[in-house]
Amino acid sequence: MLKKILKWTLIVIAAIVILLAFSGWFLVNNSEKQLAKVYEVEPTPIFIPDDSASIAHGRVWAMVLCAHCHGTNLAGTHFFNEPTFGVVDSPNLTSGEGGIGGQYTDIDWIRAIKHGVKKSGQAAFVMPSADFNKLGDEDLGELIAYLKSIPPVDNQMQTVPDLTNLSKILISVGAFGDVFPAEVIDHQAPSFIPPQQGPSAEYGSYLVDVFGCRTCHGPKLNGGKDPDPTAPFAPNLTPGGNLANWSNEQFTNTMRTGMTPEGKALDLNYMPWTGLASMPDDDLTAVYLFLKSQPNLE
């Protein structure tokens, strides 16, 4: 009887091991297919200006949306490097050696920024294009105008993520969120028409959505966590948090200095305040007014 129980125990254990191995192989293979998948996306052309004022405004967008991942010179960074999960580089956006700037046409830039699809047709990995997709055409045009104007920097970055099998499994089960935004974007949707720029809660709502604040601070902005497993819990941005006690001047100063009125330093690894610091006062006021208009949530 003991031999029979031991036999069946070993059979069950073997079956579980085989099942786990097959599941792991399936999940790894699924992630690899997503990385290699080619998307057929033909964006609608937009006007790309070339005047100095538009390029200057485009620089503000670039510092807010691009610099945190691609570096202040936009020549690429080692965006993520963790032995357990792998290495992910952000590409060099300039026209220097190793950069994509000299290869990308206007349509390529639109496709990458707004649709999360690279020139090769493959998905841009962890590119927050689902947020950038909300950019109005004029703002997107100014951003692209600036990207086309930046000086070349030679910097060869890794073009394909070097992920461990554990990462690939976690990606397949959705543990890192939507790392392939090209999968969730409605590529046929018409361009979003933003409200008029100015110090209003309505314009602040537009900025908060494009900046992707809800990714870290939660859908209702009352606190949340970025899908990055190393990220800390992000604070409540509604009047239910410390913002209730902040003036517009204090909020603006926090975005300019990275230091809250309570004396807490913002962690630049997760809160890209240096990019936000380049925003005009009226834009920061718009964000403040929108946040203050939200329900008092805890």
Backbone bond lengths (Angstrom), bond angles and torsions (degrees), N, CA, C in turn:
res aa  C-N    CA-C-N  psi(-1)  N-CA   C-N-CA  omega(-1)  CA-C   N-CA-C  phi
1 M - - - 1.475 - - 1.534 110.22 -
2 L 1.339 116.71 -41.95 1.454 121.61 179.92 1.527 110.81 -62.58
3 K 1.361 115.04 -40.88 1.453 119.38 178.92 1.528 111.27 -63.09
4 K 1.324 115.26 -38.09 1.462 120.34 -179.42 1.531 110.65 -66.46
5 I 1.351 116.11 -42.79 1.465 120.56 178.59 1.521 110.30 -63.71
6 L 1.355 116.64 -43.23 1.463 121.16 179.61 1.531 110.82 -63.25
7 K 1.335 115.39 -40.21 1.460 120.40 179.92 1.529 110.87 -60.77
8 W 1.329 115.40 -48.35 1.460 119.28 -177.82 1.540 111.68 -70.24
9 T 1.331 116.17 -31.57 1.460 119.76 175.91 1.522 110.51 -63.32
10 L 1.343 115.59 -43.94 1.462 120.05 178.90 1.523 111.29 -65.77
11 I 1.324 116.34 -37.76 1.466 120.44 178.35 1.525 110.43 -63.04
12 V 1.334 116.30 -44.10 1.472 120.74 179.44 1.521 110.82 -63.88
13 I 1.339 116.09 -44.46 1.467 120.05 179.13 1.528 110.53 -61.50
14 A 1.335 115.96 -43.91 1.461 119.93 179.20 1.524 111.18 -62.46
15 A 1.336 115.84 -40.60 1.465 120.00 179.21 1.527 111.09 -63.59
16 I 1.332 115.90 -40.37 1.470 120.18 179.11 1.520 110.63 -65.10
17 V 1.347 116.33 -43.54 1.465 120.44 179.30 1.527 110.45 -61.35
18 I 1.332 115.89 -44.67 1.471 120.33 179.70 1.526 110.40 -63.09
19 L 1.339 116.16 -43.01 1.460 120.87 179.78 1.526 110.98 -62.65
20 L 1.351 116.35 -43.87 1.458 120.18 179.14 1.529 111.20 -64.73
21 A 1.326 116.45 -40.89 1.458 120.79 179.53 1.529 110.31 -64.06
22 F 1.328 116.02 -42.98 1.466 119.87 179.55 1.528 110.33 -66.22
23 S 1.341 116.81 -42.29 1.466 120.45 179.37 1.520 110.33 -61.98
24 G 1.360 116.23 -43.71 1.456 120.38 178.77 1.523 111.10 -61.39
25 W 1.329 116.51 -44.66 1.473 120.48 178.63 1.517 110.67 -61.22
26 F 1.325 116.31 -43.09 1.462 120.95 -178.94 1.529 110.58 -62.69
27 L 1.341 117.21 -44.47 1.453 121.37 -177.67 1.530 111.66 -68.81
28 V 1.338 116.66 -40.45 1.464 120.74 176.67 1.526 109.82 -62.41
29 N 1.324 115.81 -45.61 1.465 121.09 -179.21 1.526 110.97 -63.21
30 N 1.323 116.42 -36.88 1.461 120.88 179.57 1.531 110.96 -63.68
31 S 1.350 116.76 -43.73 1.469 120.30 178.36 1.520 111.35 -64.33
32 E 1.327 116.42 -40.61 1.459 119.82 -179.76 1.529 111.21 -64.83
33 K 1.328 116.07 -35.43 1.461 119.44 176.56 1.525 111.05 -66.37
34 Q 1.326 116.48 -39.11 1.464 119.99 178.62 1.524 111.26 -65.71
35 L 1.348 116.85 -39.02 1.461 120.52 178.49 1.523 111.64 -64.91
36 A 1.333 116.13 -32.86 1.459 120.65 -176.42 1.527 112.90 -91.90
37 K 1.318 118.15 -12.86 1.462 122.23 -175.16 1.528 111.44 -59.60
38 V 1.319 115.86 138.53 1.462 121.84 178.57 1.529 108.59 -106.67
39 Y 1.341 115.73 130.48 1.460 122.42 -178.76 1.525 109.54 -105.54
40 E 1.306 115.56 135.89 1.461 121.09 176.74 1.527 108.05 -97.47
41 V 1.315 116.41 94.95 1.461 121.74 -178.71 1.522 108.86 -125.71
42 E 1.320 116.72 121.99 1.458 122.20 177.72 1.530 108.76 -115.51
43 P 1.323 117.85 95.43 1.465 120.77 -177.26 1.528 112.41 -67.15
44 T 1.311 114.60 157.16 1.461 120.42 172.98 1.525 108.79 -77.53
45 P 1.323 118.61 129.33 1.473 120.54 179.20 1.529 110.87 -61.62
46 I 1.325 115.60 149.46 1.461 121.04 175.31 1.522 108.11 -130.47
47 F 1.308 116.29 165.97 1.464 121.28 179.24 1.523 109.91 -76.31
48 I 1.328 116.38 128.36 1.466 122.18 176.29 1.524 107.72 -109.90
49 P 1.324 118.11 110.64 1.467 120.77 -177.37 1.527 111.85 -74.00
50 D 1.317 116.41 168.48 1.466 119.71 176.59 1.525 112.15 -136.61
51 D 1.338 117.45 11.24 1.457 120.15 178.78 1.525 110.60 -81.80
52 S 1.302 116.86 157.81 1.466 122.06 -173.34 1.533 112.46 -64.72
53 A 1.335 117.71 -36.17 1.468 120.36 -179.11 1.524 110.94 -65.70
54 S 1.328 117.19 -42.06 1.456 120.95 179.42 1.526 111.02 -66.38
55 I 1.328 115.70 -41.62 1.465 119.96 179.32 1.530 110.42 -64.63
56 A 1.321 116.89 -38.74 1.468 121.10 178.08 1.522 110.71 -63.95
57 H 1.333 116.76 -41.15 1.466 119.42 177.55 1.523 110.01 -69.18
58 G 1.331 116.45 -34.94 1.459 120.19 176.79 1.516 112.00 -62.69
59 R 1.339 116.11 -32.75 1.468 119.52 177.45 1.521 110.78 -63.46
60 V 1.329 117.53 -39.15 1.458 120.33 177.93 1.531 110.08 -60.39
61 W 1.340 115.86 -45.90 1.462 119.08 177.44 1.538 110.89 -59.67
62 A 1.326 116.62 -41.99 1.467 120.36 -178.54 1.522 111.88 -64.34
63 M 1.328 116.96 -40.89 1.462 119.86 179.46 1.533 111.25 -66.39
64 V 1.327 116.53 -34.58 1.455 120.33 -179.81 1.525 112.00 -77.96
65 L 1.331 116.84 -43.59 1.462 120.58 -171.00 1.532 114.23 -95.71
66 C 1.334 117.04 -27.61 1.473 119.01 -169.19 1.530 114.75 -114.07
67 A 1.332 117.07 -33.99 1.465 120.73 -168.37 1.523 113.07 -64.59
68 H 1.332 117.91 -32.77 1.465 119.66 -176.72 1.527 111.11 -60.69
69 C 1.323 117.33 -36.61 1.469 120.75 -178.68 1.527 112.65 -96.09
70 H 1.341 116.28 -37.89 1.466 120.10 -173.21 1.518 113.53 -97.07
71 G 1.338 117.91 -2.15 1.451 121.50 -179.30 1.522 111.62 91.11
72 T 1.319 116.86 155.34 1.461 120.43 -177.37 1.528 112.12 -65.53
73 N 1.344 117.45 -24.85 1.464 120.04 175.14 1.525 111.18 -94.42
74 L 1.347 116.10 1.56 1.467 124.59 176.54 1.529 113.04 62.12
75 A 1.334 116.24 23.12 1.461 120.60 -178.53 1.523 112.80 -92.90
76 G 1.344 117.00 10.09 1.466 120.11 176.39 1.513 112.97 95.34
77 T 1.313 115.65 152.65 1.464 121.93 178.02 1.524 109.51 -142.73
78 H 1.332 115.06 167.15 1.463 119.90 168.90 1.523 105.84 -82.13
79 F 1.309 115.16 86.72 1.457 122.28 -171.51 1.524 112.31 -59.53
80 F 1.323 116.52 -41.68 1.473 120.42 -177.36 1.520 108.26 -145.57
81 N 1.327 116.26 127.74 1.461 120.76 -179.95 1.519 108.16 -144.63
82 E 1.310 116.04 98.88 1.453 122.77 -177.55 1.537 107.75 -139.99
83 P 1.339 118.25 115.17 1.472 120.78 -175.58 1.519 114.40 -50.77
84 T 1.317 117.03 -33.91 1.464 119.73 -178.63 1.524 111.85 -68.66
85 F 1.336 116.03 -31.94 1.470 119.65 -173.11 1.525 113.70 -112.75
86 G 1.337 117.91 -28.24 1.454 119.73 178.56 1.513 113.14 124.60
87 V 1.333 115.62 -166.00 1.458 122.68 -176.61 1.529 109.59 -124.76
88 V 1.323 115.23 130.68 1.464 121.00 176.35 1.521 107.62 -129.25
89 D 1.333 117.32 119.93 1.455 122.23 176.12 1.527 109.49 -99.12
90 S 1.323 116.18 144.13 1.464 119.83 169.74 1.525 106.52 -91.06
91 P 1.336 117.71 137.12 1.468 119.65 -172.81 1.522 114.56 -70.36
92 N 1.304 114.13 158.18 1.459 123.59 173.26 1.532 107.49 -75.56
93 L 1.326 117.29 117.27 1.465 121.15 -176.48 1.524 112.94 -89.75
94 T 1.327 117.55 -4.11 1.467 120.25 -178.23 1.530 110.17 -84.69
95 S 1.325 114.93 176.90 1.467 120.10 179.31 1.524 111.80 -92.47
96 G 1.333 117.17 10.12 1.458 120.40 178.13 1.516 112.01 -72.79
97 E 1.334 116.14 177.01 1.459 120.78 179.04 1.523 110.09 -60.05
98 G 1.316 115.93 128.89 1.454 120.85 -177.74 1.515 113.18 88.35
99 G 1.345 117.29 -4.45 1.463 121.21 -179.17 1.515 112.81 -95.12
100 I 1.317 115.72 164.49 1.465 120.65 -179.71 1.527 111.84 -101.62
101 G 1.345 117.46 -10.17 1.450 121.03 -174.26 1.515 113.99 -58.27
102 G 1.318 117.26 -35.82 1.452 120.01 -179.45 1.504 113.65 -77.59
103 Q 1.321 117.45 -12.06 1.467 122.20 -177.19 1.527 112.71 -101.17
104 Y 1.325 116.79 -24.08 1.460 121.10 -172.44 1.531 112.49 -84.96
105 T 1.330 115.32 129.39 1.453 121.41 171.41 1.532 108.55 -85.91
106 D 1.321 116.85 174.58 1.462 119.84 177.62 1.527 110.86 -57.31
107 I 1.314 116.42 -42.95 1.474 120.67 -179.99 1.527 110.33 -64.16
108 D 1.333 117.14 -38.48 1.470 120.29 178.38 1.521 110.67 -61.83
109 W 1.354 116.43 -41.49 1.469 119.71 178.96 1.528 110.50 -63.80
110 I 1.322 116.51 -44.48 1.465 120.10 179.42 1.521 110.17 -60.36
111 R 1.322 116.58 -45.71 1.460 121.56 -178.39 1.531 111.14 -61.73
112 A 1.314 116.70 -41.22 1.467 120.25 -177.85 1.525 111.76 -71.75
113 I 1.340 116.14 -48.21 1.469 120.15 -174.85 1.517 111.62 -71.88
114 K 1.314 116.78 -48.89 1.459 121.47 -171.52 1.526 113.52 -87.79
115 H 1.333 116.17 -27.35 1.465 119.69 -175.02 1.525 114.27 -115.21
116 G 1.335 117.54 -7.88 1.455 119.74 178.05 1.509 114.17 69.35
117 V 1.335 116.57 30.83 1.470 121.62 -178.95 1.521 108.92 -125.29
118 K 1.320 116.68 125.72 1.462 122.02 -178.19 1.530 111.10 -75.43
119 K 1.314 116.61 170.79 1.461 122.11 178.55 1.528 110.88 -57.20
120 S 1.332 116.32 -32.24 1.461 121.42 179.54 1.525 112.58 -71.03
121 G 1.340 116.91 -14.03 1.463 120.80 -176.66 1.517 113.16 95.43
122 Q 1.327 116.57 -8.76 1.459 120.05 178.59 1.528 110.50 -85.23
123 A 1.326 115.30 158.18 1.460 120.35 -177.86 1.524 110.85 -69.41
124 A 1.320 115.69 140.33 1.467 121.16 172.98 1.526 107.36 -77.30
125 F 1.309 117.06 115.88 1.457 123.14 -173.99 1.525 110.74 -70.81
126 V 1.322 117.42 128.71 1.477 127.73 -179.23 1.537 113.77 53.33
127 M 1.303 117.49 18.27 1.468 121.18 175.01 1.529 107.83 -75.15
128 P 1.341 118.94 123.87 1.472 120.66 -175.38 1.527 113.08 -76.99
129 S 1.321 116.49 50.78 1.457 120.75 -177.01 1.521 112.99 -69.21
130 A 1.324 117.73 -21.70 1.458 119.38 176.38 1.528 110.11 -62.81
131 D 1.343 117.15 -29.90 1.462 121.79 174.46 1.531 110.43 -82.06
132 F 1.330 116.62 -45.01 1.461 120.84 -178.49 1.525 111.37 -65.05
133 N 1.325 117.04 -22.99 1.455 121.28 179.07 1.525 111.75 -59.82
134 K 1.343 116.11 -20.74 1.467 120.97 -179.75 1.532 112.29 -84.24
135 L 1.329 117.85 -3.98 1.461 120.58 178.19 1.526 110.59 -61.79
136 G 1.319 116.27 134.65 1.457 120.11 172.94 1.520 110.01 -68.30
137 D 1.327 117.26 156.07 1.463 121.30 -176.56 1.527 112.62 -59.67
138 E 1.321 117.10 -38.60 1.464 119.44 -179.06 1.525 110.88 -65.96
139 D 1.329 116.71 -43.19 1.464 120.15 178.80 1.524 111.15 -66.39
140 L 1.332 116.18 -41.57 1.464 120.21 178.24 1.522 110.44 -63.18
141 G 1.335 116.76 -41.68 1.458 120.28 178.81 1.517 111.97 -61.19
142 E 1.336 116.97 -40.35 1.462 120.41 178.89 1.524 111.45 -67.88
143 L 1.326 116.29 -38.13 1.465 119.84 177.11 1.527 110.75 -62.02
144 I 1.323 116.59 -46.33 1.465 120.51 179.87 1.531 110.31 -64.92
145 A 1.321 116.59 -38.65 1.466 119.92 177.77 1.524 110.61 -57.85
146 Y 1.326 116.76 -41.85 1.464 119.82 178.71 1.528 111.21 -68.08
147 L 1.328 117.07 -43.45 1.467 120.46 -179.48 1.531 110.77 -59.24
148 K 1.321 116.78 -34.11 1.465 120.80 179.48 1.526 111.96 -75.50
149 S 1.333 116.47 -14.87 1.470 119.93 -175.31 1.523 113.69 -99.74
150 I 1.334 117.83 -11.01 1.467 119.42 -172.96 1.533 110.94 -70.63
151 P 1.319 116.83 146.00 1.474 119.68 -178.38 1.522 111.36 -67.55
152 P 1.331 116.98 149.32 1.460 120.31 -179.56 1.522 112.09 -69.92
153 V 1.319 114.90 141.75 1.463 121.85 175.76 1.532 107.21 -132.43
154 D 1.319 116.28 126.42 1.466 119.83 178.44 1.526 109.05 -79.45
155 N 1.310 115.64 117.81 1.461 120.28 179.81 1.522 108.95 -164.29
156 Q 1.318 115.36 106.33 1.463 120.39 -177.75 1.527 110.00 -85.01
157 M 1.318 116.80 115.66 1.451 121.77 179.90 1.533 109.63 -109.66
158 Q 1.298 115.22 158.11 1.459 121.65 177.27 1.535 108.52 -69.94
159 T 1.320 117.23 125.58 1.465 120.39 -174.06 1.523 113.67 -88.07
160 V 1.332 116.59 -20.98 1.470 120.62 -179.52 1.526 108.53 -120.34
161 P 1.331 118.81 131.37 1.467 120.69 179.07 1.532 111.75 -57.60
162 D 1.329 116.14 137.20 1.467 121.92 176.49 1.532 106.95 -101.51
163 L 1.312 116.11 90.93 1.460 121.61 -171.83 1.523 111.73 -103.12
164 T 1.318 115.96 143.89 1.459 120.32 174.03 1.528 109.21 -76.55
165 N 1.321 116.16 163.63 1.467 119.71 178.24 1.530 111.20 -62.65
166 L 1.334 116.29 -32.99 1.465 119.33 177.15 1.526 109.89 -61.56
167 S 1.330 116.85 -44.28 1.467 120.50 178.45 1.523 110.73 -60.52
168 K 1.320 115.74 -43.62 1.465 119.74 -178.33 1.528 111.19 -63.23
169 I 1.318 116.41 -37.64 1.467 120.43 177.21 1.526 109.89 -65.64
170 L 1.342 116.21 -45.88 1.470 120.63 -178.85 1.532 111.50 -65.27
171 I 1.331 116.43 -35.45 1.461 120.30 176.86 1.524 110.03 -63.13
172 S 1.311 116.59 -44.01 1.465 120.91 -178.10 1.518 112.78 -64.01
173 V 1.324 117.06 -31.81 1.479 119.47 -179.57 1.528 111.34 -91.97
174 G 1.333 117.23 4.03 1.458 121.03 175.09 1.510 115.74 80.90
175 A 1.340 117.32 17.47 1.468 119.98 -176.74 1.521 112.91 -67.92
176 F 1.340 117.86 -23.41 1.459 121.66 -179.35 1.526 112.25 -102.22
177 G 1.316 117.68 10.93 1.459 120.50 -177.54 1.523 111.24 79.84
178 D 1.330 115.64 -157.40 1.469 121.16 -178.09 1.523 110.07 -86.89
179 V 1.336 116.01 87.09 1.468 119.58 -178.33 1.528 111.57 -82.27
180 F 1.328 117.04 -8.36 1.461 121.76 174.87 1.530 107.92 -118.90
181 P 1.338 117.71 79.41 1.467 119.68 -176.06 1.520 113.56 -59.35
182 A 1.334 116.74 -24.30 1.466 119.40 178.51 1.519 111.56 -59.48
183 E 1.328 116.46 -22.11 1.465 121.07 -179.79 1.523 112.46 -77.11
184 V 1.335 117.71 -25.31 1.468 120.65 -172.75 1.525 113.18 -109.56
185 I 1.323 117.97 -10.63 1.469 121.45 -179.51 1.526 109.89 -79.10
186 D 1.325 116.27 138.27 1.460 121.37 171.62 1.525 107.31 -82.84
187 H 1.315 116.45 98.70 1.465 120.98 -173.91 1.527 112.97 -72.39
188 Q 1.318 117.22 -10.76 1.461 120.47 179.90 1.528 112.24 -98.78
189 A 1.314 118.05 -5.55 1.462 121.46 -176.42 1.529 110.46 -66.67
190 P 1.325 117.41 144.88 1.472 119.77 177.19 1.520 110.99 -68.64
191 S 1.312 116.50 159.24 1.456 121.03 179.78 1.529 110.93 -62.38
192 F 1.320 115.19 142.72 1.457 120.34 177.72 1.530 109.36 -74.44
193 I 1.310 116.45 138.29 1.464 121.34 177.29 1.527 107.78 -103.17
194 P 1.322 118.19 106.97 1.473 120.80 -176.38 1.519 112.26 -73.86
195 P 1.317 116.59 160.07 1.468 119.75 174.83 1.522 110.58 -69.26
196 Q 1.295 116.56 167.03 1.461 121.18 179.01 1.527 110.31 -62.09
197 Q 1.325 115.09 135.70 1.462 119.96 179.92 1.523 110.22 -64.95
198 G 1.315 116.01 135.28 1.457 120.76 178.71 1.511 110.79 164.67
199 P 1.327 117.90 172.44 1.469 121.96 -177.19 1.529 111.71 -78.55
200 S 1.337 115.70 69.48 1.457 120.81 -179.67 1.520 110.30 -130.28
201 A 1.327 116.16 153.84 1.468 120.71 178.10 1.526 110.67 -62.12
202 E 1.333 116.59 -33.45 1.468 120.43 -179.82 1.529 110.40 -63.43
203 Y 1.333 116.68 -45.87 1.462 119.30 178.42 1.531 110.30 -69.34
204 G 1.314 117.13 -33.30 1.461 120.82 176.40 1.510 111.97 -62.27
205 S 1.342 117.26 -36.28 1.467 121.15 177.45 1.527 110.09 -61.36
206 Y 1.321 116.57 -42.25 1.470 122.31 177.32 1.524 110.88 -60.24
207 L 1.319 116.89 -47.11 1.457 120.72 -178.94 1.528 111.56 -63.85
208 V 1.324 117.18 -43.14 1.467 121.16 179.98 1.531 110.61 -60.95
209 D 1.325 117.13 -39.62 1.466 120.32 179.96 1.518 111.39 -69.33
210 V 1.331 117.41 -43.95 1.465 120.55 -179.23 1.523 110.83 -67.59
211 F 1.332 117.18 -37.50 1.465 121.01 -179.99 1.524 112.18 -68.53
212 G 1.328 118.00 -18.83 1.461 120.44 -179.20 1.518 113.31 77.35
213 C 1.332 117.36 29.31 1.466 120.65 -178.07 1.531 112.36 -59.62
214 R 1.337 116.06 -31.38 1.463 119.68 -176.51 1.538 112.61 -71.21
215 T 1.334 116.42 -20.14 1.465 119.36 178.97 1.516 111.21 -60.13
216 C 1.339 116.42 -41.69 1.464 120.92 -178.59 1.529 112.40 -96.92
217 H 1.329 116.00 -38.44 1.473 119.98 -171.97 1.527 113.12 -93.57
218 G 1.323 117.08 4.47 1.457 120.78 175.84 1.522 112.94 93.65
219 P 1.331 117.57 154.19 1.466 121.87 -178.31 1.522 113.42 -55.82
220 K 1.347 116.70 -32.71 1.461 120.78 -179.87 1.529 111.67 -101.52
221 L 1.338 116.55 5.93 1.472 123.47 177.54 1.527 113.56 66.46
222 N 1.323 116.08 16.00 1.473 118.99 -179.65 1.532 111.83 -99.87
223 G 1.310 116.39 29.40 1.464 121.32 177.64 1.512 111.79 107.33
224 G 1.311 116.13 142.21 1.455 120.12 -179.92 1.510 110.61 -174.45
225 K 1.326 115.72 -165.47 1.464 120.35 -177.88 1.516 110.36 -141.01
226 D 1.309 115.01 131.42 1.456 121.52 174.00 1.533 108.89 -62.03
227 P 1.347 117.91 146.67 1.469 119.74 177.55 1.521 114.55 -60.44
228 D 1.328 117.65 -18.37 1.465 121.45 175.57 1.527 108.52 -57.71
229 P 1.343 117.34 120.58 1.465 119.61 -176.43 1.520 113.95 -63.26
230 T 1.335 117.35 -19.36 1.465 120.16 -179.81 1.529 112.44 -90.95
231 A 1.324 117.35 -5.86 1.464 120.76 -174.70 1.526 111.46 -76.12
232 P 1.334 116.57 143.64 1.465 120.60 175.64 1.527 110.09 -80.03
233 F 1.321 116.54 172.08 1.459 121.57 176.28 1.526 108.23 -71.74
234 A 1.330 115.95 129.91 1.465 120.67 -178.71 1.525 110.13 -86.23
235 P 1.329 118.02 143.51 1.464 121.00 -173.23 1.529 114.33 -73.42
236 N 1.310 113.60 166.65 1.457 124.20 176.59 1.531 109.48 -71.83
237 L 1.338 117.44 124.01 1.458 121.05 179.92 1.530 112.93 -100.69
238 T 1.321 116.90 -0.05 1.457 119.83 179.03 1.534 109.55 -85.48
239 P 1.341 117.74 173.14 1.469 119.64 176.23 1.527 113.51 -61.72
240 G 1.335 117.24 -6.47 1.459 119.73 174.53 1.516 112.49 -77.64
241 G 1.341 117.57 -9.89 1.456 122.46 178.16 1.522 110.89 -106.89
242 N 1.326 116.09 -160.38 1.467 120.65 -177.58 1.515 113.29 -63.59
243 L 1.356 116.36 -21.63 1.453 119.61 -178.51 1.529 112.13 -57.26
244 A 1.327 116.73 -26.12 1.461 120.60 -179.84 1.527 111.46 -57.21
245 N 1.334 116.19 -27.68 1.468 120.36 -176.24 1.531 112.92 -101.45
246 W 1.329 116.69 2.26 1.461 119.96 -177.07 1.527 111.09 -95.73
247 S 1.309 115.96 140.78 1.457 120.81 170.52 1.531 108.27 -86.67
248 N 1.317 115.61 168.13 1.462 120.10 176.09 1.529 110.20 -58.84
249 E 1.313 116.41 -40.77 1.459 120.71 179.29 1.528 111.23 -62.45
250 Q 1.323 117.02 -41.36 1.464 120.67 179.10 1.524 111.17 -67.03
251 F 1.334 116.98 -40.17 1.467 120.62 177.57 1.525 110.36 -61.81
252 T 1.329 116.04 -47.37 1.464 120.53 179.25 1.526 110.76 -60.97
253 N 1.317 117.12 -42.49 1.467 121.04 179.47 1.529 110.87 -63.49
254 T 1.336 116.88 -36.44 1.464 120.66 177.76 1.522 110.71 -63.06
255 M 1.338 116.51 -43.12 1.464 120.45 179.28 1.528 112.16 -70.21
256 R 1.321 116.31 -24.84 1.470 119.95 -179.58 1.542 112.16 -84.57
257 T 1.323 117.01 -31.97 1.469 120.47 -171.86 1.529 113.95 -112.62
258 G 1.342 117.28 -18.71 1.454 120.03 -175.89 1.515 113.65 77.35
259 M 1.326 116.67 16.12 1.461 121.44 -179.73 1.528 109.27 -125.78
260 T 1.329 117.43 125.13 1.453 121.33 -178.59 1.525 111.14 -78.75
261 P 1.348 117.73 163.23 1.464 120.07 176.76 1.524 112.95 -59.28
262 E 1.342 116.48 -22.99 1.470 120.36 178.32 1.522 112.67 -83.11
263 G 1.342 116.12 -1.75 1.460 120.06 178.50 1.513 114.16 87.87
264 K 1.332 117.92 16.47 1.466 121.27 179.31 1.519 109.42 -95.02
265 A 1.329 116.20 131.79 1.459 121.15 177.69 1.522 109.82 -83.37
266 L 1.342 116.65 131.02 1.455 120.73 177.08 1.535 109.26 -72.35
267 D 1.316 116.62 135.97 1.459 121.94 -178.58 1.523 109.08 -79.92
268 L 1.323 116.65 108.43 1.458 121.66 -175.80 1.531 112.58 -64.08
269 N 1.330 117.03 -19.72 1.460 119.66 177.66 1.523 111.56 -64.24
270 Y 1.323 115.75 -26.81 1.464 119.36 -175.25 1.531 113.24 -124.62
271 M 1.319 117.68 -24.25 1.455 121.72 179.39 1.529 109.20 -114.31
272 P 1.344 118.41 104.90 1.473 121.40 -173.45 1.522 113.13 -78.56
273 W 1.318 116.00 60.72 1.469 119.47 -174.62 1.527 112.93 -68.80
274 T 1.330 117.94 -25.99 1.467 118.85 -179.52 1.532 111.03 -65.11
275 G 1.327 116.85 -31.90 1.459 119.72 175.06 1.514 110.92 -71.24
276 L 1.325 116.13 -43.32 1.456 120.36 179.47 1.525 111.12 -64.02
277 A 1.330 116.71 -26.74 1.463 121.22 -179.52 1.523 112.05 -63.21
278 S 1.341 117.06 -20.96 1.464 120.30 -179.15 1.525 112.45 -82.48
279 M 1.332 116.85 -5.85 1.460 120.11 -178.43 1.523 111.49 -73.18
280 P 1.338 116.65 147.37 1.471 119.82 175.29 1.529 110.77 -63.82
281 D 1.316 116.07 156.36 1.469 120.74 179.63 1.522 112.04 -55.60
282 D 1.346 117.23 -41.41 1.462 120.08 -177.96 1.528 111.87 -62.72
283 D 1.337 117.02 -35.50 1.467 120.09 178.91 1.528 110.52 -68.05
284 L 1.320 116.21 -43.27 1.464 119.46 178.24 1.530 110.38 -65.00
285 T 1.314 116.59 -36.88 1.462 120.11 176.15 1.525 110.16 -63.05
286 A 1.323 116.92 -40.54 1.468 121.01 178.52 1.529 110.83 -60.32
287 V 1.338 116.65 -44.27 1.463 120.39 178.05 1.525 110.05 -62.62
288 Y 1.313 116.42 -44.50 1.471 121.01 179.54 1.531 110.85 -59.73
289 L 1.318 117.22 -46.59 1.465 120.87 -178.92 1.525 111.37 -63.27
290 F 1.327 115.96 -37.83 1.470 118.26 178.00 1.528 111.08 -66.45
291 L 1.327 116.85 -45.92 1.456 120.16 -179.38 1.543 110.88 -62.43
292 K 1.308 116.04 -40.60 1.465 120.15 179.32 1.532 112.59 -67.28
293 S 1.331 116.00 -22.17 1.460 120.31 -179.70 1.533 113.32 -84.04
294 Q 1.329 116.30 -6.20 1.459 120.24 -177.39 1.548 110.78 -76.00
295 P 1.336 116.05 157.23 1.475 118.93 176.73 1.523 111.69 -58.25
296 N 1.296 116.04 150.39 1.454 122.20 178.80 1.529 108.81 -76.20
297 L 1.324 116.30 92.28 1.466 121.75 -175.43 1.518 110.83 -109.31
298 E 1.311 115.14 147.82 1.468 119.84 176.41 1.508 110.42 -110.20
